[in-house]
Structures are given as C-alpha cells and as structure tokens.
C-alpha cells in the first residue's frame, strides 16, 4: 500500500526531527527572566536588590529627577513614554521618555553558563495605570496604538545615569538607530515588548558598557502616552493596590527575558 503524506504532515515531521536533533545536541532553548523582586518601596524606604534602575524624563520639568522617590508621589510612580499637547509657559515641549537599566552583575541576577549562546533578550513593560487623571494629564488609557523605540545608551556625558539622578536636561547619549521598534495598544494590562538582544550581547561580553536603554515614542502621539509600571512599589499604604493605582510588588515591573542554549 502506498502512503502519501500531506504537506502539513511533512512539515510537522520535519519540525519534530529538528527538535529531537537540537535536544540531543544540547541546543534545547532555555529561558531566564530578570526582574527585581522584592521591589524597592518608595513609601517605606524598604531596600531591595539593585537589579533594576528606571526613571522617566519630562521635558516640561527638565531639572527634576523623576526616578527619585522623594520627587514623585507614589500614585504616579510610572514610566511615561509619549507626549502631551499642553505646554506650560517657559517650557520647550511636553515629551516624556524612559530610561531602564538591568544590573547584570548583581548577585540576585541569574547567571548564565560561560558557554551559553544568547538567542534573544526581550524587555517587557506593563501598562497598569489607566483610571486616574490629574493636572494636564488626561484620565484613562486612550486605546490608541503607540509606536515606541528602544535605543542603546552610549558612552558620553550623563551615560552613567542612576534613577535618582536622571533628568531631561541630562539626557544620556544614545544610538540614533533603534535596537527595535514595537507597536502597542494603549490599554490597561498591555505588554510593551522590545527586543534588545544586540545591546544585551555587548553588555554580557563587556564589549560595551551597560548604560541601559532609552525608550522613545516615535512618532510622538497626539496628547497620549504609555504609562509603564516601574520596579518601585506604587501601592498606597492605606488604599493598597485598589483604584487602579498599582499592582502587587514584583508582579508587573520591568523584566528582561533571555532565551539561550548551550553549544
């Protein structure tokens, strides 16, 4: 009897064969997630591992370090990326950018085998704040599609930023060519995923200093921005995480998911 396989069956068998070959040769992929847990707590000052540093930069107040807990109300400790239409007198604009850095040498960070081959490194930020508006910031999430770029921070003035010192007026230098570009729907719970593999490989091999990445909306949205979740706790000590102000510590902070395999 002659048995004729369908095209789908042939493809499926080929994929199974490749998977078996990779497993047998040690190439099975692994996934490692780097995230700060427990988080810092802006409200209590409870310290944690120094795994993540993040801050938002505001053109409207270029002299303020918005990553510093002392300058930011806990309810708005977010990572803003976008632009607002309202420009106060004396301001040059009202754009917002975010800088993020993962301290790969921190003892709390999982270490990869020396021989590990890095396949992909993806930065993920979660949109968790939609209910509250204040001042010139519109309430709610727009539901619009935002396009956001990740750029590698380069050596130069202000490249060694910290979340307590980062300011718009001290914008770190960055590669004008983005590492990756992602489009995200601006709704609560949305995940912004940006591939930063190229930079991660350089950081791991020490061929470039790890000054993190800067996230920029391009094109600038019309009076809208992505409100990403910082690694710092934003739950109010009285109201907890109700009212859309935040989420449990460690649940939605910036994370870096690294896929790798052995030779």
ZIUR-V372238 format. One record per pair of residues at least 24 apart in sequence whose C-alpha atoms are under 10 Angstrom apart, sorted by sequence separation. I is the first residue (numbers start at 1). J is the second residue. D is the distance in Angstrom with one decimal. If there is no record, write none. Layout:
# ZIUR-V372238
((I,J,D) (I,J,D))
This chain:
# ZIUR-V372238
((45,69,8.9) (54,78,9.4) (55,79,6.4) (56,80,5.8) (57,81,8.7) (58,82,9.8) (59,83,9.3) (60,84,9.6) (150,174,9.7) (151,175,5.9) (152,176,8.5) (228,252,9.0) (229,253,5.5) (230,254,6.5) (231,255,8.9) (54,79,7.7) (55,80,8.7) (56,81,7.7) (58,83,9.4) (150,175,9.5) (151,176,6.9) (152,177,8.6) (228,253,8.4) (229,254,6.9) (42,68,8.7) (43,69,8.1) (60,86,9.5) (150,176,9.8) (151,177,6.8) (152,178,7.3) (228,254,8.3) (42,69,5.3) (43,70,9.4) (60,87,7.2) (61,88,9.9) (123,150,9.2) (150,177,9.0) (151,178,4.6) (152,179,6.8) (41,69,8.6) (42,70,7.9) (59,87,9.6) (60,88,7.4) (149,177,9.2) (150,178,5.5) (151,179,5.5) (152,180,9.9) (40,69,9.8) (60,89,9.6) (62,91,8.9) (149,178,5.9) (150,179,5.6) (151,180,7.6) (42,72,8.7) (43,73,9.1) (60,90,8.7) (61,91,7.7) (62,92,9.7) (148,178,9.6) (149,179,7.4) (150,180,5.6) (151,181,9.2) (42,73,8.7) (43,74,6.9) (60,91,5.5) (61,92,9.7) (67,98,9.6) (149,180,5.9) (150,181,6.5) (42,74,6.6) (59,91,7.5) (60,92,7.0) (61,93,9.5) (62,94,9.9) (66,98,10.0) (67,99,9.4) (148,180,8.6) (149,181,4.5) (150,182,8.5) (41,74,9.1) (59,92,7.2) (60,93,6.0) (61,94,8.5) (148,181,5.8) (149,182,6.5) (59,93,6.0) (60,94,4.9) (147,181,6.9) (148,182,5.5) (149,183,8.9) (179,213,9.1) (181,215,9.6) (183,217,9.7) (192,226,9.0) (42,77,8.8) (58,93,9.1) (59,94,5.2) (60,95,7.2) (147,182,5.7) (148,183,6.3) (178,213,9.8) (181,216,9.5) (182,217,9.7) (58,94,6.9) (59,95,5.4) (60,96,8.5) (146,182,8.2) (147,183,4.4) (148,184,7.8) (178,214,9.6) (181,217,9.4) (190,226,9.4) (192,228,8.4) (58,95,6.2) (59,96,6.3) (145,182,10.0) (146,183,5.5) (147,184,6.5) (174,211,9.6) (178,215,9.3) (181,218,9.0) (190,227,9.9) (191,228,8.9) (57,95,8.3) (58,96,4.8) (59,97,8.5) (145,183,6.3) (146,184,5.4) (147,185,9.0) (173,211,9.8) (174,212,9.7) (175,213,9.5) (178,216,9.4) (186,224,8.9) (188,226,9.7) (190,228,9.1) (57,96,5.6) (58,97,6.8) (145,184,5.5) (146,185,6.4) (172,211,8.9) (174,213,7.9) (175,214,9.5) (186,225,7.9) (187,226,8.8) (188,227,9.0) (189,228,9.6) (56,96,6.8) (57,97,5.1) (58,98,8.9) (144,184,8.3) (145,185,4.5) (146,186,6.7) (174,214,7.4) (186,226,6.3) (187,227,9.5) (188,228,9.7) (189,229,10.0) (56,97,5.6) (57,98,5.9) (143,184,9.4) (144,185,5.8) (145,186,6.0) (172,213,9.6) (173,214,9.3) (185,226,9.0) (186,227,8.5) (55,97,8.6) (56,98,4.3) (57,99,7.8) (143,185,5.9) (144,186,5.4) (145,187,9.2) (172,214,8.4) (184,226,8.7) (55,98,5.7) (56,99,6.3) (142,185,8.7) (143,186,4.6) (144,187,8.0) (150,193,9.8) (171,214,9.4) (54,98,7.2) (55,99,5.5) (56,100,8.9) (141,185,9.3) (142,186,6.0) (143,187,5.2) (148,192,8.5) (150,194,6.7) (152,196,8.2) (54,99,5.6) (55,100,6.8) (141,186,5.9) (142,187,6.9) (143,188,8.8) (147,192,9.7) (148,193,9.6) (149,194,7.8) (150,195,8.0) (151,196,8.5) (53,99,8.1) (54,100,4.4) (55,101,9.5) (79,125,8.8) (140,186,9.6) (141,187,5.3) (142,188,9.7) (146,192,9.8) (148,194,8.6) (149,195,9.8) (150,196,7.4) (152,198,9.0) (153,199,9.2) (53,100,5.8) (54,101,6.4) (79,126,9.6) (80,127,9.8) (140,187,8.5) (141,188,6.8) (143,190,10.0) (152,199,6.5) (52,100,7.3) (53,101,5.2) (54,102,8.8) (79,127,9.1) (88,136,9.7) (140,188,8.7) (151,199,9.0) (152,200,9.5) (52,101,5.8) (53,102,6.6) (78,127,9.1) (87,136,9.2) (160,209,9.3) (162,211,9.4) (51,101,8.3) (52,102,4.7) (53,103,7.9) (78,128,8.8) (86,136,6.6) (100,150,9.9) (159,209,9.3) (160,210,8.8) (161,211,7.4) (51,102,5.7) (52,103,6.2) (78,129,8.2) (85,136,8.7) (86,137,8.8) (97,148,9.9) (99,150,9.4) (159,210,9.3) (160,211,6.1) (161,212,9.1) (50,102,8.6) (51,103,5.0) (52,104,9.1) (77,129,9.9) (84,136,7.9) (85,137,9.5) (98,150,9.6) (99,151,9.5) (101,153,9.6) (159,211,6.1) (160,212,9.2) (50,103,6.9) (51,104,7.2) (76,129,8.6) (84,137,7.5) (99,152,9.8) (100,153,9.7) (155,208,8.4) (158,211,9.7) (159,212,8.9) (49,103,9.7) (50,104,9.7) (51,105,8.5) (52,106,9.5) (75,129,9.4) (84,138,8.9) (99,153,8.8) (154,208,8.3) (155,209,7.2) (50,105,9.6) (51,106,6.1) (153,208,10.0) (154,209,7.8) (155,210,9.1) (50,106,6.6) (51,107,8.6) (76,132,9.1) (130,186,9.2) (153,209,8.9) (154,210,8.6) (155,211,7.6) (188,244,9.3) (200,256,9.8) (49,106,7.6) (50,107,9.0) (51,108,7.0) (52,109,10.0) (75,132,9.1) (76,133,9.9) (127,184,9.8) (130,187,7.5) (131,188,9.1) (153,210,8.0) (154,211,6.9) (49,107,8.2) (50,108,8.1) (51,109,6.8) (76,134,9.8) (122,180,9.9) (127,185,9.6) (129,187,8.9) (130,188,6.1) (152,210,9.0) (153,211,5.5) (154,212,8.6) (200,258,9.1) (49,108,6.5) (50,109,9.4) (127,186,7.5) (128,187,8.4) (129,188,6.4) (130,189,9.4) (152,211,7.8) (153,212,5.7) (154,213,8.9) (48,108,9.8) (49,109,9.1) (101,161,9.3) (127,187,7.0) (128,188,5.3) (129,189,8.4) (152,212,6.4) (153,213,5.2) (196,256,9.1) (100,161,9.8) (101,162,8.8) (126,187,9.9) (127,188,5.4) (128,189,5.5) (151,212,8.7) (152,213,4.6) (153,214,6.5) (191,252,9.6) (195,256,9.5) (197,258,8.4) (99,161,8.9) (100,162,9.4) (101,163,9.1) (126,188,8.2) (127,189,5.1) (128,190,7.8) (150,212,9.9) (151,213,5.4) (152,214,6.6) (192,254,9.8) (193,255,9.7) (194,256,9.5) (195,257,9.6) (196,258,9.8) (197,259,9.6) (99,162,9.3) (100,163,8.5) (126,189,6.1) (127,190,5.2) (128,191,9.5) (150,213,6.3) (151,214,5.3) (152,215,9.1) (189,252,9.1) (193,256,9.5) (195,258,10.0) (82,146,8.4) (99,163,8.3) (125,189,9.7) (126,190,5.8) (127,191,6.5) (149,213,9.8) (150,214,5.8) (151,215,6.4) (193,257,9.9) (81,146,9.4) (82,147,9.4) (125,190,8.4) (126,191,4.7) (127,192,7.8) (149,214,8.2) (150,215,4.7) (151,216,7.9) (36,102,9.1) (81,147,9.9) (82,148,8.5) (124,190,10.0) (125,191,5.8) (126,192,6.3) (149,215,5.6) (150,216,6.6) (35,102,8.5) (81,148,7.9) (99,166,8.2) (124,191,6.4) (125,192,5.1) (126,193,8.9) (148,215,6.6) (149,216,5.2) (150,217,9.1) (34,102,8.0) (81,149,9.9) (98,166,9.6) (99,167,9.9) (123,191,9.9) (124,192,5.5) (125,193,6.8) (148,216,5.6) (149,217,6.2) (34,103,9.6) (123,192,7.9) (124,193,4.6) (125,194,8.7) (147,216,8.6) (148,217,4.3) (149,218,6.7) (34,104,8.7) (98,168,9.8) (122,192,9.8) (123,193,5.6) (124,194,6.5) (147,217,5.8) (148,218,5.8) (149,219,9.6) (37,108,9.0) (97,168,8.4) (122,193,6.3) (123,194,5.1) (124,195,8.9) (146,217,7.2) (147,218,5.8) (148,219,8.1) (36,108,8.3) (96,168,8.7) (99,171,9.5) (122,194,5.5) (123,195,6.3) (146,218,8.2) (147,219,6.8) (148,220,9.0) (35,108,9.2) (36,109,8.7) (95,168,9.6) (99,172,9.1) (121,194,8.5) (122,195,4.4) (123,196,6.7) (146,219,8.3) (147,220,8.3) (34,108,8.9) (35,109,8.0) (97,171,9.7) (121,195,6.0) (122,196,5.8) (123,197,9.2) (146,220,8.4) (147,221,8.4) (34,109,6.3) (35,110,9.9) (120,195,7.3) (121,196,5.6) (122,197,6.9) (146,221,6.8) (33,109,8.9) (34,110,7.1) (120,196,7.8) (121,197,4.5) (145,221,8.9) (146,222,9.9) (32,109,9.7) (33,110,8.1) (34,111,9.9) (120,197,5.2) (121,198,8.3) (144,221,9.0) (148,225,10.0) (32,110,7.4) (119,197,7.6) (120,198,8.5) (121,199,8.9) (122,200,9.3) (144,222,9.8) (146,224,8.6) (148,226,9.1) (32,111,9.1) (118,197,8.0) (119,198,9.9) (121,200,6.7) (145,224,10.0) (146,225,7.7) (147,226,9.7) (32,112,8.7) (118,198,9.8) (120,200,8.7) (121,201,8.6) (144,224,8.5) (145,225,10.0) (146,226,7.6) (120,201,9.0) (142,223,9.6) (143,224,9.8) (144,225,9.5) (145,226,9.8) (118,200,8.8) (119,201,9.3) (142,224,7.1) (144,226,9.9) (118,201,7.1) (141,224,8.3) (142,225,8.6) (117,201,9.4) (141,225,8.5) (142,226,9.3) (138,223,8.2) (141,226,8.2) (30,116,9.7) (118,204,9.5) (137,223,8.6) (138,224,8.0) (141,227,8.6) (136,223,9.8) (137,224,8.6) (138,225,9.7) (29,117,9.5) (30,118,9.7) (31,119,9.8) (33,121,9.5) (137,225,9.5) (27,116,9.9) (29,118,9.6) (30,119,9.5) (31,120,9.4) (32,121,9.4) (33,122,9.5) (34,123,9.5) (27,117,9.2) (29,119,8.5) (31,121,9.5) (33,123,9.8) (123,213,9.8) (112,204,9.7) (71,164,9.3) (68,162,9.2) (69,163,9.2) (70,164,9.0) (67,162,8.3) (68,163,6.2) (69,164,7.7) (67,163,4.7) (68,164,4.3) (104,200,9.6) (130,226,9.6) (65,162,9.5) (66,163,7.8) (67,164,5.4) (68,165,7.2) (129,226,9.1) (130,227,7.9) (65,163,7.5) (66,164,7.6) (67,165,7.4) (68,166,8.5) (102,200,9.7) (128,226,9.5) (129,227,6.2) (65,164,6.1) (66,165,8.3) (67,166,6.9) (104,203,8.4) (105,204,9.5) (127,226,6.7) (128,227,7.0) (129,228,7.7) (64,164,9.7) (65,165,5.4) (66,166,7.4) (67,167,8.5) (103,203,10.0) (104,204,7.9) (126,226,9.2) (127,227,5.5) (128,228,6.6) (129,229,7.8) (64,165,8.4) (65,166,5.4) (66,167,7.2) (125,226,9.7) (126,227,8.1) (127,228,4.6) (128,229,6.1) (63,165,9.8) (64,166,8.1) (65,167,5.0) (66,168,9.4) (125,227,9.2) (126,228,5.3) (127,229,6.1) (128,230,9.7) (63,166,9.3) (64,167,5.8) (65,168,8.2) (125,228,5.7) (126,229,5.6) (127,230,9.8) (62,166,9.7) (63,167,6.0) (64,168,7.7) (65,169,9.8) (124,228,9.5) (125,229,6.4) (126,230,8.8) (62,167,5.9) (63,168,6.8) (64,169,8.7) (65,170,9.7) (124,229,10.0) (125,230,8.2) (55,161,9.7) (61,167,8.6) (62,168,4.5) (63,169,6.1) (104,210,8.6) (125,231,9.8) (54,161,9.7) (55,162,8.2) (56,163,8.6) (61,168,7.6) (62,169,4.9) (63,170,8.3) (103,210,8.0) (53,161,9.3) (54,162,7.8) (55,163,5.2) (59,167,8.8) (60,168,8.7) (61,169,8.7) (62,170,8.1) (102,210,8.1) (103,211,9.3) (53,162,6.8) (54,163,5.4) (55,164,8.0) (57,166,7.1) (58,167,7.4) (59,168,5.8) (62,171,9.2) (101,210,7.6) (102,211,8.7) (103,212,8.9) (53,163,5.6) (54,164,9.0) (55,165,8.9) (56,166,7.9) (57,167,5.5) (58,168,5.8) (59,169,7.9) (101,211,6.4) (102,212,6.8) (52,163,9.3) (53,164,8.9) (55,166,6.8) (56,167,8.0) (57,168,4.9) (58,169,9.0) (100,211,8.5) (101,212,4.1) (102,213,9.4) (132,243,8.3) (54,166,8.9) (55,167,8.6) (56,168,8.5) (57,169,8.7) (99,211,9.3) (100,212,5.5) (101,213,6.5) (131,243,7.2) (132,244,7.7) (57,170,9.3) (99,212,7.0) (100,213,5.6) (101,214,9.0) (130,243,9.6) (131,244,5.9) (132,245,7.8) (57,171,8.1) (99,213,5.7) (100,214,6.5) (129,243,9.3) (130,244,6.8) (131,245,7.8) (98,213,8.4) (99,214,4.4) (100,215,8.1) (129,244,5.8) (130,245,8.4) (98,214,5.6) (99,215,6.3) (128,244,7.3) (129,245,6.2) (130,246,9.9) (97,214,7.0) (98,215,5.2) (99,216,9.2) (128,245,7.9) (129,246,6.7) (97,215,5.8) (98,216,7.1) (128,246,6.5) (129,247,9.3) (96,215,9.2) (97,216,5.4) (98,217,9.8) (127,246,10.0) (128,247,7.5) (96,216,7.8) (97,217,7.5) (95,216,9.2) (96,217,8.3) (95,217,8.9) (96,220,9.7) (128,252,7.9) (95,220,8.0) (126,251,9.6) (127,252,8.5) (128,253,9.8) (95,221,9.6) (126,252,5.9) (127,253,9.8) (125,252,7.4) (126,253,7.1) (95,223,9.5) (97,225,9.6) (124,252,9.1) (125,253,6.8) (126,254,7.2) (94,223,9.3) (95,224,9.8) (96,225,7.9) (97,226,9.9) (124,253,8.5) (125,254,4.9) (126,255,9.3) (95,225,9.1) (96,226,9.5) (98,228,9.2) (100,230,9.4) (124,254,5.7) (125,255,6.9) (100,231,10.0) (123,254,7.1) (124,255,5.4) (125,256,9.2) (123,255,5.8) (124,256,6.4) (81,214,9.9) (82,215,9.5) (83,216,9.9) (122,255,8.2) (123,256,4.6) (124,257,7.9) (81,215,6.9) (82,216,7.2) (83,217,8.0) (122,256,5.5) (123,257,6.6) (80,215,9.3) (81,216,6.2) (82,217,5.3) (121,256,6.5) (122,257,5.2) (123,258,8.9) (79,215,9.6) (80,216,9.6) (81,217,6.1) (82,218,8.4) (83,219,9.8) (84,220,9.1) (85,221,9.3) (121,257,5.6) (122,258,6.5) (80,217,9.9) (81,218,9.8) (82,219,9.0) (83,220,6.1) (84,221,8.1) (85,222,6.9) (86,223,7.9) (120,257,8.0) (121,258,4.3) (122,259,8.6) (82,220,6.1) (83,221,6.1) (84,222,7.0) (85,223,4.8) (120,258,5.7) (121,259,6.4) (81,220,9.2) (82,221,6.2) (83,222,6.9) (84,223,4.1) (85,224,8.3) (119,258,7.5) (120,259,5.1) (121,260,8.8) (81,221,9.6) (82,222,8.6) (83,223,5.6) (84,224,6.0) (118,258,7.3) (119,259,5.4) (120,260,7.0) (82,223,7.8) (83,224,5.8) (84,225,7.6) (118,259,6.3) (119,260,5.0) (82,224,6.0) (83,225,6.0) (117,259,8.7) (118,260,4.4) (119,261,7.4) (81,224,8.7) (82,225,4.0) (83,226,9.4) (116,259,9.8) (117,260,5.4) (118,261,6.8) (80,224,9.8) (81,225,5.3) (82,226,6.3) (116,260,6.3) (117,261,5.3) (118,262,8.9) (80,225,6.4) (81,226,5.2) (82,227,8.8) (116,261,5.7) (117,262,5.9) (79,225,9.7) (80,226,5.7) (81,227,6.8) (112,258,9.8) (115,261,8.8) (116,262,5.0) (117,263,6.8) (79,226,7.8) (80,227,4.9) (81,228,7.9) (113,260,9.8) (115,262,6.4) (116,263,7.0) (78,226,9.3) (79,227,5.7) (80,228,6.2) (112,260,8.7) (113,261,9.4) (114,262,9.4) (115,263,6.9) (78,227,6.0) (79,228,4.6) (80,229,8.9) (112,261,9.7) (113,262,8.2) (77,227,9.4) (78,228,5.6) (79,229,6.0) (80,230,9.5) (112,262,10.0) (76,227,9.2) (77,228,9.2) (78,229,5.2) (79,230,5.8) (77,229,7.7) (78,230,5.2) (79,231,9.5) (102,254,9.3) (76,229,9.7) (77,230,6.6) (78,231,8.8) (101,254,9.7) (102,255,8.7) (76,230,9.8) (77,231,9.2) (78,232,8.7) (100,254,8.3) (102,256,8.1) (77,232,7.4) (78,233,9.9) (77,233,8.1) (78,234,8.4) (57,214,9.8) (77,234,6.2) (54,212,9.3) (56,214,9.5) (74,232,8.9) (75,233,9.5) (76,234,7.5) (77,235,9.7) (53,212,8.9) (54,213,9.7) (55,214,9.7) (56,215,9.4) (74,233,7.7) (75,234,5.8) (52,212,9.9) (54,214,9.7) (74,234,5.1) (75,235,7.2) (73,234,8.8) (74,235,7.3) (75,236,7.0) (74,236,7.0) (67,230,9.1) (69,232,8.7) (73,236,9.9) (74,237,9.8) (67,232,9.4) (75,241,9.7) (78,245,10.0) (77,245,9.3) (78,246,9.3) (75,244,9.3) (76,245,7.7) (77,246,9.1) (75,245,5.7) (76,246,9.1) (74,245,8.7) (75,246,7.6) (56,228,9.8) (74,246,9.3) (56,230,9.3) (54,229,9.9) (55,230,7.8) (78,253,9.9) (79,254,9.7) (54,230,6.7) (55,231,9.6) (53,230,8.9) (54,231,7.3) (52,230,9.3) (53,231,7.7) (54,232,8.8) (52,231,6.9) (53,232,9.2) (51,231,9.4) (52,232,9.3) (48,232,9.9) (46,233,9.9) (43,232,9.5) (44,233,9.5) (40,230,9.9) (41,231,9.0) (42,232,6.5) (43,233,7.8) (39,230,9.4) (40,231,7.0) (41,232,5.6) (42,233,6.4) (43,234,7.9) (39,231,5.9) (40,232,4.9) (41,233,4.8) (42,234,7.3) (43,235,8.5) (38,231,9.1) (39,232,5.5) (40,233,6.1) (41,234,7.5) (42,235,9.4) (43,236,7.8) (44,237,8.9) (37,231,8.5) (38,232,9.2) (39,233,6.2) (40,234,9.6) (41,235,8.9) (42,236,10.0) (43,237,7.5) (36,231,6.6) (37,232,9.8) (38,233,9.1) (39,234,9.9) (35,231,8.3) (36,232,8.9) (54,254,8.6) (52,253,9.2) (53,254,9.4) (52,254,7.8) (52,255,8.6) (52,256,9.9) (41,249,8.7) (39,248,9.8) (40,249,8.6) (39,249,6.0) (40,250,9.5) (38,249,6.6) (39,250,6.0) (37,249,7.4) (38,250,6.0) (39,251,9.6) (36,249,9.3) (37,250,5.1) (38,251,9.6) (36,250,6.6) (37,251,8.6) (39,253,8.4) (35,250,7.6) (36,251,9.7) (35,251,9.4) (36,252,10.0) (37,253,8.8) (35,252,9.2) (36,253,7.3) (35,253,7.1) (36,254,8.0) (35,254,6.6) (36,255,7.8) (34,254,8.7) (35,255,4.7) (34,255,5.6) (35,256,6.7) (33,255,6.7) (34,256,5.0) (35,257,8.8) (33,256,5.7) (34,257,6.3) (32,256,8.2) (33,257,4.4) (34,258,7.9) (32,257,5.7) (33,258,6.2) (31,257,6.7) (32,258,5.1) (33,259,8.8) (31,258,5.6) (32,259,6.5) (30,258,8.1) (31,259,4.5) (32,260,8.1) (30,259,5.6) (31,260,6.4) (29,259,6.5) (30,260,5.3) (31,261,8.7) (29,260,5.5) (30,261,5.8) (28,260,8.5) (29,261,4.7) (30,262,8.8) (27,260,8.7) (28,261,5.9) (29,262,7.9) (27,261,5.3) (28,262,7.5) (26,261,7.4) (27,262,5.5) (28,263,9.5) (26,262,5.8) (27,263,6.2) (25,262,8.8) (26,263,6.4) (25,263,7.9) (22,261,9.7) (22,263,9.9))
